[in-house]
Amino acid sequence: MSGIIVFINLAGAVALLLWATRMVRTGIERAYGDQLRQKLRLAINYRVTAAVAGFFFAIALQSATAVALIVAGFVASGYVSTAIGIATLLGADLGSAFVVRILRHDLSLLIPVLLLAGTIAFRASEQRNWRQIGRILVGLGLLLLSLRLIGEASVPLKTSEILPIIINYLARDWITAFVLAGLLAWAFHSSVAAVLLLASLADRALIPPVLIIPLVLGINFGAAIIGAVLTRGERTDARIVPLGNVAIRGTGTLIALALQMSFEVPSSLFSSQPGDAVVMVHLAINLAVLVLGLPFCGIVGRILSKWLTPSGQGTEAVPDKRMSALMPEHLADPQQAISNATRELLTVCDRIELMLTWIFDVYEESDKQKIKHIESLDDEVDQTHRDIKFYLAKISQSALDEKSAALCQDLLGATIKLEQAADIISQNMVTRVRKKHERKIAFSREGWHEIKELHQEVMKNARLAFNLFVNPDVDHARQLVAQKELVRTMVRNSEQQHMQRLRDGNDDSYDSSSIHIDTMRDLKEINSLFASIAYPVLAGAGMLRKSRLL
């Protein structure tokens, strides 16, 4: 009976560790996710800078897997190459290992401080950022508390009769130990949590020094395959990045295991304290993989690209054939059909985000091929818009309850608005781009800065709007609508400053006047379409007035 109690206490402490790690990560993503993604995309231009950016991004999110999913999306959208993406993940692996080193310090005195500060921040204000800061602080407090609980719960295991038998077997069979550690990392979906657990057990002398290196190697191998499995259903170019990480990091851990079995390097070489040795071995492995693997990112990316791409089809040829989510056989089930339409609508969101990114690139530098891609993406959006519209029309209205009927109408309205936004980009803005480059018009330095700032704001709002289809969060919806007034103010101020530059005789402002004003208004109109996606969410929560008239 006492063994069951020990197991329950240990399992509860580990569950708290996993929950706290996730709580911190989601808090950071919700509060600073858009800013972090934007900074990451701007930083990963070269392999070294990409690795450095991945390092710090993983520290911020406390997860290399989260970075893997984000970077895979960047590669699939054409923002970065596969080589740069793989380099970013190698840096993220080292950043994740560095997080473990930080958390290994004795921070027990911070537990009550973090819990108190987090609770105050969460309850003191209704503002979204303050609530997320509270979530992050409480999560960190719970994380440190879970490490203490793991240590206390594992003390009785020293007198266990079964555990020494298992440990003695694993000490003789390092391959089994390696596999079990990999499965542990996969089950946790977090190398941070797995290494912290292993370090806590090593502190209590439950893990012998001879097993430390094989177990840490196994955790690193298991952590590498998490991103590859989570992206197995994505496009080919998105899968290459996490698979490249498996190829480099996984191969590195297997080579290290073979060398360890041949030469038996003592873990005490890294630290005399077993728990610290676990962390230092983890850091050393990821540092070695980064340094030795960085030069091979391009080669690995090319090999995987050839392997995953069907013969006779180049990587720049026709994009992967995407299966539609609009299954006709699901029309008899309105709930499933509406879910299918929502999934299909998310592909429209991906296309528009890519169009909005590329149109800004071609404003700065002429690229006829990229303009053609923008126009072809608009054709895809138009086709998907028609497909969704006809699919929703086929759902039997008699089978819909009031809530489902309203959701169906909201989806149709959102599809129309997104199609209108795509048209503004592919028709209005592309026309202005062509005019700008044909006439060799240059924006004034101040004017270009104003357009860039507005574009970044609209991009941020676009992601906020698209997230509402996945998670109709009321706070997100309120934030999105509030940003509409900010965009309106930015456009008004830019027009006033532009007129002042004309009065001051700025030649660039004179030449670019109509393009500048029209571009700002295009972005404003696109932002208004995105903001309108939030209205059904707010209306459902009773947060909209019937009319704006006094």
N, C-alpha and C positions, 0 to 999 in steps of 0.2 A: 504493500500500500504506500509506503514511504517513497518507493521508486516512482510510482505514478505521480505523487505530489511534486517530486523534484522535476519530473518531465513537464508537468503542467506549468510550473513556475518558470522553467527555462523557455518553454514554447511561448508563454505569455510575454516574457521579456523580449524575445526575438520578434514577436508580432509587433510590439511597441516600437522596436527599432525600425522595422520596415515601414510602419505607419508614419513615424516621425520623419524619416528620410523623405517619404513621398509628400508629406505635409510641407516641408521646407521647399522642396522642388516646385510644387504647384503654386505655392505662395509667390515665389520668385518669378515663375512664368507668368502669372496673372498680373503682377505689379509691374514687372520690367521686361516681359517677354518680347514685346515689339521692339523696344530700344535695343535689347541685346541681339535680336536677330538682325536688325539693321546694321549694328556695329560689326557683327560677325561677317555679314556679307561684304561690307566695305573693306574689312581687314584681310580677307583671304585671297590675295592676289598672287602671292608667291608661296612656295612650299614652306619656307622658314616662318614667314609671317602668319601663314595659315596654321602651322603647328602651335605658334605662340598664342594665336587667337583661340584655338581649340583648347589649349591649356587653361586659359583664364575663364573661358565660357563654361568648361566642365566644373571649375571651382565654384562659379556662380550658381550653377544648377545642381551641383553635387551628383552629377550623373553623366558618364560618357555616353550611355545609351541614348539619352535625350538629345545630345549633340549629334549622334549618328543619324537619328531620324530627321533632324532639322537639315543637316548638310546633305543627306540623301535627297531631300526635297529641293534644295538649291541646285543640285546637279541635274535632277529631272527637269527643272524649269530652265536650264541653260545658263544659270548665273555663273557657275564655276565648272572647271574641268574635273574629270574623275581623279586625276593625279593630285590636284589641290584638295579635293574632298577627302581622299585617303590620308593625306598629310595632316589635315585638320583633325581627323579621328585619332591619329597616333599622338598628337599633342593633347587631345582630350583624355586619352587613357592615362597619360602622365598627370594631368590635372586632377583626375579622379583619385589617383594614388596619393597626390599631395593633400587632398581633403582628408584622407584617412590619417595622414601624419599630423595634421592640425588637430583633429579630434582625439588623438591619442594623448594630448597634454591633459594634465589634471585640471579639469574645468568644473569640478563638482560644486565649487562655491558659486558658480554662475547659474546653477539650475534654478534656485528660487528667484533670482534676479530676472532671468529670462522669462520664466513663467509669469511673474508679476507684471513685468513691462509689457509682455505680449498681450496679457489679458486687458490691461489698461488701454493699450493702443487699439485693440479690437472693439472695446465697448465704449470708448470715449468719443468716437466720431463715426458718422455714417459714410464718410468718404471712403471710396474703394481702396485707395492706396494705403490709408492708415489701417484698414482692416487686413489687408494682405501683409503689411509689416507686422501686425499683431500675430497673424498666422505663422509667419517665418520665425518670430521670436519664440512663440510657444512650441513650434516644431523643434527648434534647436534645444530648448529646455527638455522636452520629452526625449530627444535623441540622447542627450547626456545622461538623463535619468535611466533610460533603457540599458545603457552600458553598465551603469552601477548595478542594476537589477540582474543583468546577465552574470556579472561577477558573483553576486550573492547567491543566485540560484544554482550556480555551478559548483559551489563549495562542497555540497554533499556528494558530488560525483567522485571525489577523491577516495571515498570508502566503498565505491561500487565494486561488485565482484565481476560484472560482465564487461564493463568498459575497458579494464586492462587487457582482457582477452582480445577485444576488437582492435585496440590500439597496437598491441604486440603483433597481431597479424598484419595490419597496415604498415607497420614499421619494416616488415620483411617484404611486403608487396607494394612497391611505390606506384606501380601502374594503376592498381585498384584505388589507391589513395588519390591519385591524380584524377581519375574518372569521377570518384565520389565528390571531390571538391568542385569539379566542373559542373556536376549536377546540382550541387548546393548553390553555386552562383547563378545557374539558370533558374532554379526554383525561386531564389530571392529577386531575380531580375535586377541585381545591384551588386557590383563588386565591392562597393563601399561597405554595405551591410555585412557581406560575407567575410571580408578581411577583418572588420571590427570584431565580429563574433569569434573568429579564429584567434585573434590577438587576446581577447578576454579569456578564452579557454587556455591559451598558452601561459598567460599570467598566473593561472591557478595550477600550473604544472600538469594539466590534463592532456596536453599535446607535447610529446617528447621532441627535443630539438631536431632529432634526425628526420622527423616528418614535416617540419616547417616548410622547407623549400619545395618538396613535391606537392604539398597541399596548396601553397600559394601559386605555384605554376598552374595547377588544375583550375583554381579560381579564375586566373587570367584567361585561360583557354575558354572556360565556360562563359565568362563575361563577353568575350569577343563574338561568340555566336549569337548572342541575344539580338543585336541589331540586325544580323543577317536573317534570322528567323522572322522578326517582326516586319521586315520589308519584303518577304518572299512573294507577296502578291502585287508588288508595285511594278512600275515600268522597268525595263532592262537597265537603263542608265542609272536609275535610283538604286538598284540592287548592287551595282558594281562597287559602290563605296563601302558599305558594310562587309561585303564579301572580300574586298581588298584588305580590310582591316583583319578579317579572319586569316587570310593568306599570310600576311606579314606577322601579326601578333601570335596567331595560332602556331605557325611554323617556328617562330622564335621560342615559344614555350616548349614545344616538342623537342627542339634541338637542345634547349637548356636542360630538359629532363634527361635526355640521353647523356649529356655531359655530366650531370649530377650523378647518374647511375654509374658512370665510369670513374669519376674522380672523387665523389663524395665530399664536396665543399661543406665545411661545418657552418651552420647558421650563426654560431657565435662570432664568426668573422664579421658579421654585420652589426651585431649588438650582443652584449653579455646577458641582457634581459630578454627572455623568450618572446614576450608580447611585443617589445620594440623590434626584435629581430624579424618578426612577421611583417611589420610595417616597412622596415628598411629593405627587406628582400623584395616586397611588392614594388617599392619605389625603384629599386635597382633594375628589376626586370623591365618595367615600363620605360625607364630612361634608356636602357640598352636597346630595346625595340625601336624607340624613336630615333636614336642616333644611327643605328645600323639599317633601319628600314626606310628612312627618308629618301635616300638616293634611288630606291627601287619602286617608289610610288607610281611613276609613269609607266614603267615596264609592266608592273602588276595590273595596272588599269587597262593597258592595251591588250594584254593576254586575256583578261576576263571579258573585255568587250568583244573580242573575236570568239571566245568560247560561248558567250551567251547570245550573240547575234547570229541568227540563222544564216547559213551559207548563201552567198549571192545577194545578201542585203547589207549595204554599208551602214555605218553608224549615222551618216548624215542623210540617209535615204528616207523613205516614207516612215513616219513615226509608227510605233507599235500599234497594231490594231486593238482598239479598246472595246471591250464588251460592254454593251449598254446594260444599265441596271433596270431598264424599263421592260420587265418581263410580262408579256401578255397573259401568261397563265395565272398571274397574281391579281388580275383585275377583279376576280370574284371575291377577293379579300381586300376590302378598301384600306384597312390599316397597313397591310403589307404593300399595297400599291402606292400609298402616300409615302411610305418609307423609301420605296424604290425611286420615286420622283425626287425626294430630298437628296438621295445619294447622287442622282444624275445632275442635280442642280449644283452640287459641289464641284463637279468637273467644269461647269461654266465658270465658277468662281476662280478655279485654277487658271483657266484660259485668260480671264480678264485681268487677273493679277500680273500675269506674264505680259499681256499687251500694255498694261499701264507702266510696267517697268521698261519695256523695250522702247515705247514711244518717247520716253524721256532720254534714253540713250541716243536715239536718232535725232533728237533736237540738238544735241551737243555735237554729234559727228554723223555725217551722212553715211548711211548703210542701206543700199537698195535691197539687199537680200533680207535684212531684218525687217524692212518695211513690207516686203512680200509676205514674210512670216506673220506679221501683224494682221495683214488683210486675210490671210488664210485662216488665222485663228478666229477672226470675226465671222468667216463663213461657217466654221465649226460651231461657234456660239449660236448663229442663226439657225442652223440645222437642229442643234440640241434644244433650242427654245421651241421650235416647231414640234419636235418629238414629245417634249414634256407637256406642251399645251394639248396636243391631241390625246396623249395618254391620260391626262387628268380628265379630259372631256369624256373618255370612255368609262370612267368609274361611275357605276350606277348611283345616281343621287338618292334613290330610294333606300339604298343600303347604308347611307351615311347618317350618323347622328349629328347633332348640332355642332359639337366640337370638331368633328372630322371634316364637316362641310366647310367650317370657317378656316381650318388648316389648309384644306385644298385650295380655297380661294386665296389665302395668303401666299401659298407657293406659286400660284399662277401670277399674282401681282409681282412677287419678287423676281420671277423669271422675266417678265416684261421689262422691269426696271433694269435688270442686269443686261438684257439685250440692248436697251437704249444706251447704257453706258458704253458698251462695246462699239456701238455705231458712232458715238461721239469721238471715240479714240480713232477708229479706222477711217472715218470720213472727214470730220472736221479737223482733228489734230494732224492727221497725215497730210492733208491738204496744206496746212500751215507749215509743216516741216518741209515739204517740197518747195513751197514758195520761198522759205527762208534760205535754203541752199541754192536754189536756182538764181536768186537775186544777190547771193553772197551777203546776206544781212547778218549782222552780229548784234546781240543784245548788249546793253550797257552792263558793266560789272555789277552795279547795284540791282538792275532789273533782273539779271540772270539769278542772282542770289535770292531775290523775292520769289521767282518762279520755282527754284529748287526747294525752298522752304515750304511753299504751298504743296508741291508735289509730294514731299515727304509726309506732310500732314494727311493728305488724301490717301496715300498708300497705307498709313497707319490705320486710318478709319476704314479702309477697304478690308483689312484683315479682321478688324473688330466686327464689321458687319458680317463677313463670311463665317466667323465663329458662332454667330447667333443661330445659324442653321444646325450646328452640332449641339450647342448648349445655349438655349434661349434664356440667358442670364439677365435678370432685370437691371442689375448694376451696369453690365456691359451696354445694355440698350440705352440707359440714361446717359452714360458717358458718351456714346456715339451721337445722340441727339444734341447734347451740350456742345460737342465739337463743331456742330453745324454753324453755330453763332461765331465761333472762333474763326472758322474758314471765311465766313462772310466778312468779318472784320479785317482779316488779312488781305482779302481782295480789295476792299474799300481803301485800306491804307496804301496798298500798292498802286492803285489808280491815282490816288492823290500825289504820291511821291513821283510817279511817272509824269504827271502833268507838271510838277515842279521842275523836273529835269528838262522837260521841253521848254519851259520858260527860261531856264538857265542856259539854253542853247546846246544841250548835249546831243551831238550828231548821231551817236548810236541809238539813243532813245528816239530820235526823230525817224530814223530809218526803220526801226523795229516796232514803231508805235502800235500799229493795228494788230500785228502778230502777238505782241506782248499782252495787250488788253484782251484779245480774243482767247488766247491760251489760258489766261487767268480765269476767264468766265467759263471756259470749257471745264476746267478742273473744279470750279465751284459747282457747276451743274452735275458733274459726275459725283461729287461728294454728297450733294442733296439726294441723288438717287440711292446712294449707299445708306444715308441716314434714314431714308424712308423705310428701309428694311426693319428698323427697330420699332416702328410704330405698332405693328400687331402685337409685339411682345409687351410693350407698355400698355396698350389698350387692354390686353388680357389681364394685366395687373391693376387695372383701374387707375392708371397714372396719366391719362390724357384728358384734356378739356374737350368739351363738345365743340367749342368754337373759340377762335382767337379774338372775336369781336367783343368789344366792351358792351 
